[in-house]
Amino acid sequence: MSKFEEAGAAGIMLTESEGLIRKVPKLLADLSESDCRRVLDIGRQVVFEADQPVWRQGDVHEGIYLIDSGRIRTFYLAPSGREVTLAYWFPDNFVGAPDMFGGGSHIWCSSATQKTVTTFLPGSALRKLALERAPIAVAILDALAFKARCYSAMAQMMGTRSATERLERLLAFLATVYGMKGDDGIMITASLTHAELASLIGSTRQWVTVQFARLQERGIIRYNRGLIFVLDFQALGVRDSK
């Protein structure tokens, strides 16, 4: 089990509250054994290698993928070619919203960031189960509502916070959810490059590199060989930026 999974969070994304990403409604967790079996019986295992697309923007929705192990990145590809990461999703979650029953076209992309094992649930069969079994329908609604809250939180951050505030909020989130306290501060166990951090906050790698240098000069963080140490957590509080 990875340190990501040990943290018990749904994944990594831009949000004001780390509490949201910790409250993961697992699609199968609250179902009876028989209903859980009904869902799994319509599925088939699909394995993705690192960097392999799960689907591309514009592809037809066919169903959802339950993540059994690994990690999936969901991102929007702009006409300019720029990518904006929406989230990294971990095991016990799913990708494929909002058209869980199939039909329509995907409005963003998803790809595996490492070898990832999933269970694919075809939309038409999942819809049939939802019509037949109320508990399954409720579980689907709960899971879909969770995704909607996550993406709404991200949209609010992108629309109301400056890039500096978004970076600091993301670092505070990572330190809280994926942080390991030590004598010299909080080490963020989620290893992300400057480019990956930039994609999460809607900025550029160069800008993040400059901001990291400034945060280091102020003694707020230390960045060493890909590891981020938060030295002054309180200084990462959201504030007005010039």
TORZAKE-891085 format. One record per residue: x, y, z of N, C-alpha, C, O in turn; residue in one letter; residue number from 1. Coordinates in pm, whole numbers. Example, Ala and Ser with C-alpha at 12.3 -4.5 7.8 and 13.67 -1.06 7.14 Angstrom:
BEGIN
    n_c1    n_c2    n_c3   ca_c1   ca_c2   ca_c3    c_c1    c_c2    c_c3    o_c1    o_c2    o_c3  res    n
    1319    -569     780    1230    -450     780    1320    -330     780    1424    -332     846    a    1
    1285    -225     708    1367    -106     714    1290       3     787    1341     114     804    s    2
//
This chain:
BEGIN
    n_c1    n_c2    n_c3   ca_c1   ca_c2   ca_c3    c_c1    c_c2    c_c3    o_c1    o_c2    o_c3  res    n
      84    -119       0       0       0       0      88     125       0     184     133      77    m    1
      56     222     -85     137     343     -93     102     439      20       1     422      88    s    2
     187     539      38     158     640     139      35     720     102     -35     771     190    k    3
       8     733     -29    -114     799     -72    -235     725     -17    -325     786      41    f    4
    -238     594     -35    -351     513       7    -363     510     159    -473     509     213    e    5
    -248     509     228    -251     507     373    -318     632     429    -378     628     536    e    6
    -307     742     355    -364     867     402    -517     862     404    -580     943     472    a    7
    -576     768     330    -720     751     333    -796     860     262    -913     883     292    g    8
    -733     929     167    -800    1035      94    -835     989     -46    -781     890     -97    a    9
    -928    1062    -108    -973    1024    -242    -869    1051    -348    -865     983    -450    a   10
    -785    1151    -322    -686    1186    -422    -625    1321    -393    -622    1366    -278    g   11
    -578    1386    -497    -518    1518    -485    -589    1612    -580    -604    1583    -699    i   12
    -634    1726    -528    -698    1827    -611    -696    1960    -539    -658    1966    -422    m   13
    -735    2064    -606    -738    2199    -550    -871    2220    -477    -977    2214    -538    l   14
    -864    2243    -345    -986    2261    -266    -955    2345    -144    -842    2345     -95    t   15
   -1054    2417     -94   -1037    2498      26   -1024    2410     151    -954    2446     246    e   16
   -1091    2295     150   -1096    2211     269   -1050    2069     239   -1105    2002     151    s   17
    -949    2024     312    -903    1887     295   -1007    1787     345   -1002    1669     310    e   18
   -1103    1835     427   -1208    1746     476   -1293    1688     365   -1340    1575     375    g   19
   -1313    1765     258   -1395    1718     146   -1335    1594      82   -1406    1497      58    l   20
   -1206    1598      55   -1141    1489     -18   -1123    1365      69   -1097    1256      17    i   21
   -1137    1381     201   -1127    1266     291   -1258    1189     300   -1258    1070     333    r   22
   -1369    1255     270   -1500    1191     282   -1536    1124     150   -1610    1179      68    k   23
   -1483    1006     131   -1498     937       3   -1614     839       9   -1606     740      82    v   24
   -1723     863     -65   -1832     766     -69   -1795     650    -161   -1807     661    -283    p   25
   -1751     541    -104   -1710     427    -186   -1834     362    -245   -1929     328    -175    k   26
   -1831     345    -375   -1949     301    -449   -2005     170    -397   -2127     151    -395    l   27
   -1919      78    -354   -1964     -54    -312   -1970     -72    -161   -2025    -172    -113    l   28
   -1915      22     -86   -1894       1      59   -2023     -22     136   -2028    -108     224    a   29
   -2128      52     104   -2251      43     182   -2355     -51     122   -2469     -58     169    d   30
   -2317    -122      18   -2410    -217     -43   -2405    -351      28   -2304    -387      88    l   31
   -2514    -423      22   -2515    -558      77   -2423    -646      -6   -2386    -609    -118    s   32
   -2388    -760      47   -2299    -850     -27   -2359    -891    -160   -2288    -902    -261    e   33
   -2491    -912    -161   -2556    -955    -286   -2558    -842    -389   -2537    -867    -508    s   34
   -2584    -717    -344   -2585    -605    -437   -2445    -573    -487   -2425    -537    -603    d   35
   -2349    -588    -398   -2209    -568    -439   -2171    -668    -547   -2104    -633    -644    c   36
   -2213    -791    -530   -2185    -895    -628   -2254    -864    -761   -2198    -888    -868    r   37
   -2376    -812    -753   -2449    -776    -876   -2370    -673    -957   -2360    -683   -1080    r   38
   -2314    -573    -886   -2238    -470    -956   -2110    -529   -1017   -2079    -504   -1133    v   39
   -2038    -605    -938   -1911    -660    -986   -1931    -760   -1100   -1844    -776   -1185    l   40
   -2044    -827   -1101   -2071    -927   -1204   -2084    -866   -1344   -2062    -934   -1444    d   41
   -2120    -736   -1351   -2132    -673   -1483   -1998    -615   -1528   -1985    -566   -1641    i   42
   -1898    -620   -1441   -1770    -557   -1471   -1668    -651   -1531   -1685    -773   -1532    g   43
   -1561    -592   -1579   -1445    -668   -1626   -1319    -590   -1592   -1319    -467   -1591    r   44
   -1213    -662   -1563   -1088    -597   -1525   -1021    -536   -1647   -1011    -597   -1753    q   45
    -974    -413   -1630    -896    -344   -1733    -772    -288   -1667    -781    -217   -1567    v   46
    -656    -319   -1723    -528    -273   -1667    -468    -168   -1761    -459    -188   -1882    v   47
    -427     -57   -1703    -363      51   -1779    -218      64   -1735    -188      61   -1615    f   48
    -130      77   -1830      11     102   -1800      32     252   -1775     -55     333   -1806    e   49
     147     287   -1719     177     427   -1691     167     511   -1818     220     474   -1923    a   50
      97     624   -1807      78     721   -1916     -20     672   -2023     -36     739   -2126    d   51
     -83     561   -2002    -181     512   -2100    -315     581   -2078    -363     587   -1965    q   52
    -377     634   -2183    -506     701   -2168    -616     603   -2125    -623     490   -2174    p   53
    -700     648   -2034    -821     573   -2001    -929     610   -2103   -1001     524   -2153    v   54
    -937     738   -2133   -1015     790   -2246    -959     927   -2282    -885     988   -2205    w   55
    -996     973   -2400    -954    1105   -2447   -1075    1197   -2454   -1189    1152   -2466    r   56
   -1048    1324   -2445   -1152    1425   -2456   -1225    1408   -2588   -1164    1401   -2694    q   57
   -1358    1400   -2580   -1438    1382   -2701   -1478    1238   -2727   -1567    1213   -2807    g   58
   -1412    1143   -2660   -1451    1002   -2674   -1593     982   -2620   -1638    1057   -2533    d   59
   -1661     884   -2672   -1797     854   -2627   -1792     789   -2488   -1711     701   -2462    v   60
   -1881     836   -2400   -1894     774   -2268   -1944     631   -2286   -2041     606   -2358    h   61
   -1879     538   -2218   -1923     398   -2225   -1952     340   -2087   -2016     235   -2076    e   62
   -1907     407   -1981   -1928     357   -1846   -1827     418   -1751   -1767     521   -1780    g   63
   -1807     353   -1636   -1714     405   -1537   -1608     300   -1503   -1625     181   -1530    i   64
   -1499     348   -1443   -1389     262   -1403   -1369     273   -1252   -1337     380   -1202    y   65
   -1387     164   -1181   -1353     160   -1040   -1203     138   -1028   -1148      49   -1093    l   66
   -1136     219    -947    -990     208    -933    -958     108    -823    -988     131    -706    i   67
    -898      -4    -861    -860    -107    -763    -721     -81    -706    -697    -101    -587    d   68
    -629     -36    -792    -494       0    -748    -435      95    -850    -477      97    -966    s   69
    -337     175    -806    -275     269    -897    -330     410    -880    -382     445    -774    g   70
    -316     489    -985    -357     630    -978    -396     679   -1117    -328     649   -1215    r   71
    -505     755   -1125    -553     809   -1252    -559     961   -1243    -612    1016   -1147    i   72
    -505    1026   -1344    -509    1171   -1353    -620    1212   -1448    -629    1160   -1559    r   73
    -705    1306   -1405    -809    1362   -1489    -771    1505   -1522    -737    1583   -1433    t   74
    -776    1541   -1650    -731    1675   -1689    -808    1725   -1811    -861    1647   -1890    f   75
    -811    1859   -1823    -874    1924   -1938    -766    1967   -2035    -667    2028   -1996    y   76
    -787    1936   -2161    -693    1974   -2266    -752    2090   -2345    -849    2075   -2418    l   77
    -690    2207   -2329    -739    2327   -2397    -705    2323   -2546    -613    2252   -2585    a   78
    -778    2398   -2628    -747    2403   -2772    -602    2443   -2799    -546    2405   -2902    p   79
    -542    2520   -2708    -404    2564   -2724    -304    2451   -2698    -186    2464   -2727    s   80
    -354    2340   -2642    -266    2230   -2607    -228    2230   -2460    -166    2134   -2413    g   81
    -264    2334   -2388    -233    2343   -2246    -321    2246   -2167    -440    2231   -2196    r   82
    -262    2181   -2069    -336    2086   -1984    -358    2145   -1845    -265    2201   -1787    e   83
    -479    2131   -1793    -512    2172   -1657    -558    2048   -1581    -660    1988   -1615    v   84
    -482    2009   -1480    -517    1890   -1402    -636    1919   -1312    -635    2016   -1236    t   85
    -738    1836   -1321    -854    1849   -1234    -832    1774   -1103    -866    1824    -996    l   86
    -774    1654   -1112    -750    1575    -990    -667    1453   -1023    -660    1409   -1138    a   87
    -604    1399    -919    -546    1264    -922    -636    1178    -834    -658    1211    -718    y   88
    -688    1068    -888    -779     983    -814    -712     853    -775    -639     793    -854    w   89
    -738     808    -652    -674     691    -594    -771     575    -579    -889     591    -609    f   90
    -725     458    -534    -812     340    -518    -934     368    -431    -934     455    -344    p   91
   -1039     290    -458   -1171     299    -393   -1253     415    -448   -1361     443    -397    d   92
   -1202     481    -551   -1279     584    -617   -1309     537    -758   -1277     424    -795    n   93
   -1372     623    -837   -1402     586    -975   -1379     707   -1064   -1376     820   -1017    f   94
   -1364     682   -1192   -1360     788   -1292   -1463     754   -1400   -1490     637   -1427    v   95
   -1519     858   -1460   -1617     836   -1564   -1742     921   -1550   -1835     908   -1630    g   96
   -1746    1007   -1449   -1860    1097   -1433   -1849    1210   -1536   -1739    1234   -1588    a   97
   -1959    1280   -1568   -2089    1265   -1505   -2182    1165   -1573   -2279    1120   -1511    p   98
   -2157    1128   -1698   -2248    1037   -1769   -2215     893   -1735   -2163     818   -1818    d   99
   -2248     853   -1612   -2210     720   -1563   -2281     608   -1638   -2232     495   -1642    m  100
   -2396     640   -1698   -2472     537   -1769   -2439     533   -1917   -2505     463   -1994    f  101
   -2337     606   -1958   -2295     603   -2097   -2368     706   -2181   -2463     770   -2134    g  102
   -2325     722   -2305   -2381     822   -2394   -2310     955   -2375   -2244     977   -2273    g  103
   -2323    1042   -2472   -2255    1170   -2463   -2106    1155   -2489   -2058    1046   -2521    g  104
   -2034    1265   -2475   -1890    1264   -2498   -1816    1311   -2374   -1865    1396   -2300    s  105
   -1699    1255   -2352   -1616    1298   -2239   -1571    1442   -2259   -1526    1479   -2368    h  106
   -1584    1523   -2155   -1547    1664   -2165   -1407    1690   -2111   -1360    1804   -2112    i  107
   -1340    1585   -2064   -1200    1595   -2024   -1131    1461   -2047   -1196    1364   -2088    w  108
   -1003    1456   -2021    -924    1335   -2043    -893    1266   -1911    -899    1329   -1805    c  109
    -859    1139   -1917    -808    1066   -1801    -699     972   -1849    -710     911   -1955    s  110
    -592     962   -1769    -485     868   -1801    -423     815   -1673    -429     881   -1569    s  111
    -366     698   -1681    -299     637   -1565    -162     702   -1548     -91     722   -1646    a  112
    -126     734   -1425       7     791   -1400     106     683   -1358     225     709   -1347    t  113
      57     563   -1335     139     446   -1303      55     325   -1342     -60     341   -1383    q  114
     110     206   -1331      29      89   -1364     -94      87   -1275     -82      92   -1152    k  115
    -212      80   -1337    -337      94   -1264    -434     -18   -1303    -458     -43   -1421    t  116
    -487     -84   -1202    -586    -191   -1223    -724    -134   -1194    -746     -76   -1087    v  117
    -817    -151   -1287    -953    -100   -1270   -1055    -209   -1300   -1024    -312   -1359    t  118
   -1178    -183   -1256   -1292    -265   -1295   -1385    -177   -1377   -1439     -79   -1326    t  119
   -1403    -211   -1504   -1489    -133   -1592   -1633    -179   -1578   -1662    -298   -1591    f  120
   -1724     -83   -1551   -1867    -112   -1541   -1937     -46   -1659   -1946      77   -1662    l  121
   -1987    -122   -1756   -2054     -62   -1872   -2179      15   -1831   -2257     -30   -1747    p  122
   -2196     132   -1891   -2305     221   -1852   -2444     162   -1864   -2527     179   -1775    g  123
   -2472      93   -1975   -2607      39   -1996   -2642     -66   -1891   -2755     -69   -1841    s  124
   -2546    -151   -1856   -2571    -253   -1753   -2584    -190   -1616   -2664    -236   -1534    a  125
   -2507     -84   -1590   -2515     -15   -1461   -2650      55   -1447   -2709      56   -1338    l  126
   -2699     112   -1555   -2831     176   -1553   -2940      74   -1524   -3033     103   -1448    r  127
   -2930     -42   -1584   -3029    -147   -1561   -3032    -188   -1414   -3139    -208   -1356    k  128
   -2913    -200   -1353   -2907    -234   -1211   -2969    -125   -1125   -3039    -154   -1028    l  129
   -2943       2   -1161   -2998     114   -1085   -3151     115   -1090   -3216     151    -992    a  130
   -3207      76   -1204   -3352      70   -1216   -3412     -45   -1135   -3525     -38   -1088    l  131
   -3335    -150   -1120   -3384    -270   -1050   -3363    -264    -900   -3443    -318    -824    e  132
   -3254    -198    -855   -3216    -202    -714   -3195     -61    -660   -3098       6    -697    r  133
   -3286     -15    -573   -3278     119    -515   -3147     143    -441   -3089     251    -456    a  134
   -3096      48    -361   -2969      74    -290   -2853     104    -386   -2767     186    -356    p  135
   -2852      37    -501   -2746      62    -599   -2763     201    -659   -2665     273    -679    i  136
   -2887     240    -687   -2914     373    -742   -2870     481    -644   -2811     581    -684    a  137
   -2898     462    -515   -2860     560    -413   -2707     569    -402   -2652     678    -389    v  138
   -2640     454    -407   -2493     453    -400   -2433     530    -518   -2335     602    -502    a  139
   -2491     514    -636   -2444     586    -754   -2464     736    -737   -2376     816    -770    i  140
   -2581     776    -684   -2609     918    -662   -2513     978    -560   -2465    1090    -578    l  141
   -2485     905    -453   -2391     953    -351   -2252     974    -410   -2187    1075    -384    d  142
   -2207     878    -491   -2075     888    -552   -2069    1003    -651   -1969    1075    -658    a  143
   -2175    1022    -727   -2180    1131    -825   -2185    1267    -755   -2122    1363    -801    l  144
   -2259    1275    -643   -2266    1400    -566   -2128    1437    -512   -2093    1555    -508    a  145
   -2051    1337    -470   -1916    1362    -420   -1829    1424    -529   -1758    1521    -505    f  146
   -1836    1368    -649   -1758    1422    -760   -1799    1567    -789   -1714    1652    -814    k  147
   -1930    1594    -785   -1979    1729    -812   -1927    1827    -708   -1890    1940    -743    a  148
   -1924    1787    -581   -1872    1875    -476   -1723    1903    -498   -1678    2016    -481    r  149
   -1648    1800    -536   -1505    1816    -560   -1478    1916    -672   -1397    2007    -656    c  150
   -1546    1900    -784   -1521    1988    -897   -1576    2128    -874   -1521    2226    -926    y  151
   -1684    2140    -795   -1735    2272    -758   -1634    2345    -671   -1611    2465    -687    s  152
   -1573    2271    -576   -1471    2331    -488   -1353    2380    -569   -1298    2487    -543    a  153
   -1312    2301    -669   -1200    2340    -753   -1234    2465    -834   -1152    2555    -847    m  154
   -1355    2470    -889   -1397    2585    -969   -1401    2712    -884   -1363    2819    -932    a  155
   -1446    2700    -760   -1449    2815    -670   -1309    2867    -643   -1286    2988    -641    q  156
   -1215    2775    -620   -1077    2816    -596   -1017    2885    -718    -950    2988    -705    m  157
   -1040    2830    -835    -984    2886    -958   -1043    3024    -986    -976    3110   -1041    m  158
   -1170    3044    -948   -1238    3169    -980   -1222    3279    -877   -1245    3396    -908    g  159
   -1185    3245    -754   -1183    3345    -648   -1047    3366    -582   -1030    3461    -506    t  160
    -949    3280    -610    -818    3292    -547    -710    3322    -651    -715    3273    -764    r  161
    -613    3401    -610    -500    3430    -699    -414    3306    -713    -429    3210    -637    s  162
    -323    3308    -812    -234    3194    -832    -149    3169    -708    -124    3054    -671    a  163
    -104    3277    -644     -23    3262    -523    -103    3195    -412     -52    3106    -344    t  164
    -226    3237    -394    -313    3177    -292    -342    3031    -324    -346    2947    -235    e  165
    -362    3002    -452    -391    2864    -491    -271    2773    -462    -288    2661    -414    r  166
    -151    2821    -491     -31    2743    -463     -16    2718    -313      11    2606    -271    l  167
     -33    2823    -234     -17    2809     -90    -126    2717     -32     -99    2637      58    e  168
    -248    2730     -83    -357    2644     -34    -328    2499     -71    -354    2409       9    r  169
    -275    2475    -191    -242    2339    -234    -132    2281    -145    -139    2164    -107    l  170
     -30    2360    -114      78    2312     -27      25    2282     113      65    2184     176    l  171
     -65    2366     163    -124    2341     294    -207    2214     293    -205    2136     388    a  172
    -280    2193     184    -361    2071     169    -271    1947     168    -299    1849     237    f  173
    -165    1952      89     -74    1838      79      -5    1810     212      15    1695     249    l  174
      32    1917     284      98    1899     414       3    1838     516      45    1761     602    a  175
    -126    1873     507    -225    1823     602    -262    1678     573    -267    1595     663    t  176
    -288    1648     446    -337    1516     409    -225    1416     384    -240    1297     415    v  177
    -113    1463     329      -4    1373     293     127    1412     360     235    1382     309    y  178
     117    1479     475     236    1526     544     285    1430     651     207    1361     716    g  179
     417    1426     667     480    1345     772     565    1439     858     664    1494     811    m  180
     525    1456     984     593    1550    1072     729    1496    1113     745    1377    1142    k  181
     827    1587    1116     961    1553    1160    1021    1669    1237     954    1769    1260    g  182
    1146    1655    1276    1212    1760    1353    1231    1888    1273    1236    1998    1329    d  183
    1242    1873    1141    1269    1991    1058    1147    2034     977    1162    2099     873    d  184
    1028    1998    1023     907    2042     955     821    1926     909     834    1814     957    g  185
     732    1954     815     640    1854     761     686    1815     621     689    1899     531    i  186
     720    1689     603     760    1642     471     636    1595     395     562    1509     444    m  187
     613    1650     277     500    1610     194     538    1483     119     628    1483      36    i  188
     466    1374     151     500    1244      91     446    1229     -51     486    1138    -122    t  189
     357    1319     -92     307    1317    -229     410    1385    -318     423    1507    -315    a  190
     481    1308    -396     588    1361    -480     530    1418    -609     479    1344    -693    s  191
     537    1550    -624     485    1617    -742     590    1713    -796     655    1783    -719    l  192
     606    1715    -926     701    1807    -988     642    1947    -994     522    1966    -971    t  193
     727    2045   -1026     679    2182   -1043     574    2189   -1155     476    2263   -1145    h  194
     597    2112   -1261     501    2111   -1372     367    2055   -1329     262    2105   -1370    a  195
     369    1951   -1246     243    1890   -1199     170    1984   -1103      48    1995   -1109    e  196
     244    2052   -1017     182    2150    -927     122    2265   -1007      12    2312    -977    l  197
     195    2309   -1110     146    2418   -1194      17    2380   -1264     -75    2462   -1274    a  198
       9    2258   -1311    -111    2212   -1381    -231    2206   -1288    -344    2228   -1330    s  199
    -207    2178   -1161    -316    2172   -1062    -371    2309   -1027    -489    2323    -996    l  200
    -286    2412   -1033    -332    2545    -992    -358    2637   -1112    -393    2754   -1094    i  201
    -339    2585   -1233    -365    2665   -1351    -258    2768   -1378    -289    2882   -1414    g  202
    -131    2731   -1360     -21    2823   -1383      84    2755   -1469      55    2658   -1539    s  203
     208    2806   -1464     317    2749   -1544     427    2695   -1453     438    2734   -1337    t  204
     506    2604   -1508     616    2546   -1430     715    2655   -1388     764    2655   -1275    r  205
     744    2748   -1480     840    2853   -1449     792    2940   -1333     870    2977   -1246    q  206
     662    2972   -1333     607    3055   -1225     617    2983   -1091     654    3043    -990    w  207
     584    2854   -1089     593    2777    -964     737    2772    -914     761    2785    -794    v  208
     832    2755   -1005     973    2752    -965    1014    2882    -898    1084    2881    -797    t  209
     970    2995    -955    1001    3126    -896     937    3140    -758    1001    3189    -665    v  210
     810    3096    -746     741    3107    -617     805    3018    -511     813    3057    -395    q  211
     851    2900    -551     919    2812    -456    1047    2877    -403    1079    2867    -285    f  212
    1119    2944    -492    1241    3013    -449    1209    3121    -347    1282    3139    -250    a  213
    1099    3194    -370    1058    3299    -276    1014    3240    -143    1047    3293     -37    r  214
     939    3131    -147     895    3067     -24    1012    3012      56    1011    3013     179    l  215
    1114    2964     -15    1235    2916      53    1311    3031     117    1361    3019     229    q  216
    1321    3143      47    1390    3260     100    1323    3310     228    1390    3361     319    e  217
    1191    3294     235    1116    3340     353    1112    3234     463    1054    3256     569    r  218
    1173    3119     438    1178    3015     540    1047    2941     560    1025    2881     665    g  219
     961    2944     459     830    2877     470     839    2732     425     777    2644     485    i  220
     916    2706     320     934    2568     273    1081    2543     243    1162    2636     237    i  221
    1114    2417     227    1244    2377     172    1217    2272      66    1141    2178      88    r  222
    1279    2290     -49    1258    2197    -162    1391    2132    -194    1488    2201    -227    y  223
    1397    2001    -184    1524    1931    -203    1502    1799    -275    1436    1709    -222    n  224
    1556    1788    -395    1550    1664    -472    1407    1610    -486    1382    1491    -467    r  225
    1315    1699    -518    1177    1659    -540    1093    1649    -414     971    1629    -424    g  226
    1153    1664    -297    1079    1657    -171    1050    1797    -119    1137    1884    -120    l  227
     926    1818     -75     886    1948     -21     873    1934     131     801    1847     180    i  228
     942    2022     204     931    2029     349     864    2162     385     913    2268     347    f  229
     754    2156     457     688    2278     503     745    2312     640     728    2237     736    v  230
     813    2426     649     880    2466     772     792    2557     857     804    2557     980    l  231
     705    2633     793     615    2725     864     475    2709     807     436    2781     715    d  232
     401    2614     863     268    2583     811     174    2703     820      96    2727     727    f  233
     179    2778     930      87    2890     950     104    2996     843       9    3067     810    q  234
     224    3008     789     249    3109     685     181    3075     554     176    3158     464    a  235
     129    2954     542      59    2915     419     -89    2948     423    -164    2909     333    l  236
    -134    3020     525    -273    3058     532    -312    3146     416    -232    3226     369    g  237
    -437    3132     367    -483    3212     254    -491    3359     295    -546    3391     401    v  238
    -437    3445     215    -437    3587     244    -439    3664     112    -418    3607       5    r  239
    -464    3792     121    -461    3874       1    -319    3882     -52    -224    3899      25    d  240
    -305    3870    -182    -172    3875    -244    -162    3991    -342    -260    4028    -406    s  241
     -44    4047    -352     -23    4155    -448      16    4099    -582      38    4175    -677    k  242
//
